[in-house]
Structures are given as structure tokens and as C-alpha cells.
Amino acid sequence: MTNPAPTRPSDDRVARYSVLLVGLALVLFAVPFLSELPPDWVPLFELIFSALFLAGIWAVSRSPRSLAIGLTLALPAVGLEWFAAEHPQLVLAAFLLQDIFFLYMIVLILRTILRERTVSLETILGGVAVFLLIGISFALLYGHLEYTAPGSFAYAGQGAIPGASRALREGSLVYFSFITLTTLGYGDITPVSSGARALATLEAVVGQLYVAIFVARLVGMYLTASRRSDD
């Protein structure tokens, strides 16, 4: 009986990135609907957000060192997320640790896909994951700003958004982050303070630069592979 072929590292990364994308999709598309459920369902948001961190740890942990760093950053962030509702003084620390962890994931995934020499499913999934992580990271920055300076964002014709933590749970700040990242700008949520406007401007620039650079990188990798195959 022949033994099954071992899983290639690239196949393993595809699986890791796929799980991470599922976690990101839940935050983007499922979380906003949770706000319509009774308050008893609020812990479900915490559970989905915690699962995203676990998926992130698995996605970027390719060595004992990266695993240790990931756990060191993620576990306190997840713990603070669960306790922040009862202890408001922990909210700022939770936002900070969560953003640091997302930045860590972005750096590691970018470093991996930029080292690739050919376009593959791993490269595409990693690039999409980075784009979504950028959007989530800015949403957390907006939450941090709204918590420290209430009234930094407002609904059109309805006044201030309903608090940073609640806005994140309802998906309002995540929604605003992604319409800014993609430069849609519907105008239903607007940055009011100078800090909010500066962050929104930065995110719009980052989003456009990332798409342009990533697409250019994919095209360059494809052309290089084509030339090698012709030779």
C-alpha cells in the first residue's frame, strides 16, 4: 500500500488563508445582522471575533517563534474583548492590542506573498486577506477614536453614532471603514472631527495604493513566469 503524498507547504497555506477568509467574512457579513437580535445574543459577536483571532494565529504561525508572538498578541486582546463590556476602562487596551495583532498578521502575510515568484491561489487568497484585514484594522482605529472622542462620526441626519463598542458590534464602523477603503463614500456615515477625517483620508489612500501595487505585483509575477516558460 502506498502512503498518501504529503501536503505541500503551499497547500497548507491555502487552507490557512481560506479559514482566515471565512472568519473575516463572518465579521463582515454576519455581525451586522446580530444587532437585530435580542441583547442576550451579544456574546455571539464576541465568539465570532474570538474565532477570527484563532484563525489569524493559525494563518500566520509557520514557526514556533511566530506562533509564540501570535499567541502573546492575540490572547490578551481576546481576553480584554470579553471583559471590556463589564469594565469600560479596558476598551482602549482591547482596541490597541487587537490592532497590533491585525498589523502583525498583515506584515507576515504580505512578506509571504511578496516572496512568491509565481501567481498561485495562495498568493490571491493572501492578498485578499490582507485587504480585508486593512479594513478591519481601520474599523478598530475608528472605534478607538470614537471612544476617546465621542461624536467623531455621525449618521447623516441622525446625529452621533451609538458609542464605539456598540457601533463595532452593529457593524457601523466596519461598514464605514470598507466604503472608505474602496472609496465608495455613500455619505450615510461621515467623519466629523479632524482626527476622523485624517484617518478616513489615510485609509482611502492606503486602499488605492494597495490595490494598485498588489495588481501590479500579480501582473509582474505572471509576466515573469510566462517568460520563463517561453525560454
C-alpha positions as CSV (number, residue, x, y, z in Angstrom):
1,M,0.0,0.0,0.0
2,T,1.4,3.4,-1.0
3,N,1.4,6.2,1.5
4,P,-0.5,9.3,0.6
5,A,1.6,12.2,-0.7
6,P,2.4,14.7,2.0
7,T,0.7,18.1,1.9
8,R,2.8,20.7,0.2
9,P,3.5,23.9,2.2
10,S,1.6,25.9,-0.4
11,D,-1.4,23.7,0.0
12,D,-1.2,24.2,3.8
13,R,-1.1,28.0,3.4
14,V,-4.1,27.9,1.1
15,A,-6.1,26.1,3.8
16,R,-4.9,28.5,6.4
17,Y,-5.8,31.6,4.3
18,S,-9.2,30.0,3.4
19,V,-10.1,29.6,7.1
20,L,-8.9,33.2,7.8
21,L,-11.1,34.5,5.0
22,V,-14.1,32.6,6.4
23,G,-13.5,34.3,9.7
24,L,-13.2,37.7,8.1
25,A,-16.4,37.1,6.0
26,L,-18.3,36.3,9.2
27,V,-17.3,39.6,10.7
28,L,-18.1,41.5,7.6
29,F,-21.4,39.9,6.6
30,A,-22.8,38.1,9.7
31,V,-22.1,40.5,12.5
32,P,-24.3,43.4,11.3
33,F,-27.3,41.1,11.5
34,L,-26.6,40.3,15.1
35,S,-27.6,43.8,16.1
36,E,-31.2,42.9,15.2
37,L,-31.2,40.0,17.7
38,P,-32.0,40.3,21.4
39,P,-29.3,41.6,23.8
40,D,-28.7,38.0,25.0
41,W,-27.1,37.3,21.7
42,V,-24.4,39.9,22.1
43,P,-21.8,37.2,23.3
44,L,-22.2,35.7,19.8
45,F,-20.3,38.7,18.4
46,E,-17.5,38.1,20.9
47,L,-17.4,34.5,19.9
48,I,-17.1,35.2,16.2
49,F,-14.5,37.9,16.9
50,S,-12.5,35.5,19.0
51,A,-12.7,32.8,16.3
52,L,-11.2,35.3,13.9
53,F,-8.2,35.7,16.1
54,L,-7.8,31.9,16.3
55,A,-7.9,31.7,12.6
56,G,-5.4,34.5,12.3
57,I,-3.0,32.7,14.7
58,W,-3.2,29.6,12.6
59,A,-2.8,31.5,9.3
60,V,0.5,33.2,10.3
61,S,2.0,30.6,12.6
62,R,4.7,28.9,10.5
63,S,7.3,28.5,13.2
64,P,7.4,28.3,17.0
65,R,8.5,31.9,17.1
66,S,5.7,33.2,15.0
67,L,3.2,31.1,17.0
68,A,4.6,32.4,20.3
69,I,4.3,36.0,19.1
70,G,0.8,35.5,17.7
71,L,-0.4,33.9,21.0
72,T,1.2,36.7,23.0
73,L,-0.6,39.3,21.0
74,A,-3.9,37.6,20.4
75,L,-4.8,36.0,23.8
76,P,-4.7,39.3,25.8
77,A,-6.7,41.0,23.0
78,V,-9.4,38.3,23.1
79,G,-9.5,38.3,26.8
80,L,-9.9,42.0,27.0
81,E,-12.7,41.9,24.4
82,W,-14.7,39.6,26.6
83,F,-14.2,41.7,29.7
84,A,-14.5,45.2,28.2
85,A,-18.3,45.2,28.3
86,E,-18.2,45.0,32.1
87,H,-15.1,47.0,32.5
88,P,-15.1,50.1,30.2
89,Q,-11.6,51.0,31.3
90,L,-10.3,48.0,29.3
91,V,-11.8,49.1,26.0
92,L,-8.9,51.2,24.9
93,A,-6.4,48.5,25.7
94,A,-8.6,46.0,23.8
95,F,-8.6,48.2,20.7
96,L,-4.9,48.7,20.8
97,L,-4.0,45.0,21.2
98,Q,-6.4,44.0,18.5
99,D,-5.0,46.5,16.0
100,I,-1.4,45.4,16.9
101,F,-2.3,41.8,16.2
102,F,-4.0,42.6,12.9
103,L,-0.9,44.6,11.9
104,Y,1.2,41.7,12.7
105,M,-0.9,39.4,10.5
106,I,-0.8,41.9,7.6
107,V,3.0,42.1,7.8
108,L,3.6,38.4,7.9
109,I,1.1,37.6,5.1
110,L,2.5,40.4,2.9
111,R,6.0,39.2,3.5
112,T,5.0,35.7,2.4
113,I,3.1,36.6,-0.8
114,L,5.7,39.1,-1.9
115,R,8.3,36.3,-1.8
116,E,6.4,34.2,-4.2
117,R,7.7,34.1,-7.8
118,T,4.5,32.9,-9.5
119,V,0.8,33.7,-9.2
120,S,-1.0,31.0,-7.3
121,L,-4.2,30.5,-5.3
122,E,-2.1,31.1,-2.2
123,T,-1.0,34.5,-3.5
124,I,-4.5,35.6,-4.4
125,L,-6.1,34.4,-1.1
126,G,-3.3,36.0,0.9
127,G,-3.7,39.3,-1.0
128,V,-7.5,39.3,-0.4
129,A,-7.0,38.5,3.3
130,V,-4.6,41.5,3.7
131,F,-7.1,43.8,2.0
132,L,-9.9,42.7,4.4
133,L,-7.5,42.9,7.4
134,I,-6.7,46.5,6.5
135,G,-10.4,47.3,6.5
136,I,-10.9,45.7,9.9
137,S,-7.8,47.4,11.4
138,F,-9.1,50.8,10.4
139,A,-12.5,50.0,11.8
140,L,-10.8,49.3,15.2
141,L,-8.9,52.6,14.9
142,Y,-12.2,54.4,14.3
143,G,-13.6,52.6,17.3
144,H,-10.6,53.8,19.4
145,L,-11.1,57.4,18.2
146,E,-14.9,57.3,18.8
147,Y,-14.3,56.0,22.3
148,T,-11.8,58.7,23.2
149,A,-13.5,61.5,21.4
150,P,-17.3,60.7,21.2
151,G,-19.0,62.4,18.3
152,S,-16.1,61.9,15.8
153,F,-18.6,60.1,13.5
154,A,-22.2,60.8,12.7
155,Y,-25.1,59.3,10.8
156,A,-26.5,61.6,8.2
157,G,-29.4,63.5,9.7
158,Q,-29.4,61.3,12.8
159,G,-26.5,62.7,14.9
160,A,-23.7,60.8,16.6
161,I,-23.3,57.0,16.2
162,P,-24.3,55.0,19.3
163,G,-21.0,54.6,21.0
164,A,-17.8,52.9,19.8
165,S,-18.3,49.4,21.1
166,R,-21.9,49.2,20.0
167,A,-21.1,50.6,16.6
168,L,-18.5,47.9,16.1
169,R,-21.0,45.2,17.2
170,E,-23.6,46.6,14.8
171,G,-21.0,46.8,12.0
172,S,-21.4,50.5,11.5
173,L,-17.7,51.3,11.8
174,V,-16.7,48.2,9.8
175,Y,-19.2,49.3,7.1
176,F,-17.8,52.9,7.2
177,S,-14.2,51.5,7.0
178,F,-14.8,49.4,3.9
179,I,-16.8,52.1,2.0
180,T,-13.8,54.4,2.7
181,L,-11.2,51.8,1.8
182,T,-12.9,51.2,-1.5
183,T,-13.6,55.0,-1.9
184,L,-17.4,54.4,-2.4
185,G,-18.3,57.1,0.1
186,Y,-22.1,56.8,0.3
187,G,-22.2,59.7,2.9
188,D,-24.6,58.0,5.3
189,I,-21.8,57.9,7.9
190,T,-19.5,60.9,8.0
191,P,-16.3,61.7,9.8
192,V,-16.9,64.9,11.9
193,S,-13.7,65.5,13.8
194,S,-10.4,66.4,12.3
195,G,-8.9,63.1,13.6
196,A,-11.7,61.1,12.0
197,R,-11.2,62.9,8.7
198,A,-7.5,62.3,8.8
199,L,-7.9,58.6,9.4
200,A,-10.5,58.3,6.7
201,T,-8.2,60.1,4.2
202,L,-5.3,57.8,5.2
203,E,-7.5,54.7,4.7
204,A,-8.7,55.8,1.3
205,V,-5.1,56.4,0.1
206,V,-3.9,53.1,1.6
207,G,-6.7,51.2,-0.1
208,Q,-6.0,52.7,-3.5
209,L,-2.2,52.2,-3.2
210,Y,-2.7,48.6,-2.0
211,V,-4.9,47.6,-4.9
212,A,-2.6,49.2,-7.5
213,I,0.6,47.7,-6.0
214,F,-0.9,44.3,-5.5
215,V,-2.4,44.1,-9.0
216,A,0.9,45.3,-10.4
217,R,2.7,42.6,-8.4
218,L,0.4,39.9,-9.8
219,V,0.9,41.1,-13.4
220,G,4.7,41.2,-12.9
221,M,4.8,37.7,-11.4
222,Y,2.6,36.4,-14.3
223,L,4.8,38.0,-17.0
224,T,8.0,36.7,-15.3
225,A,6.5,33.1,-15.2
226,S,5.4,33.4,-18.8
227,R,8.9,34.4,-20.0
228,R,10.5,31.6,-18.1
229,S,8.1,29.1,-19.7
230,D,8.9,30.5,-23.1
231,D,12.6,30.1,-22.5
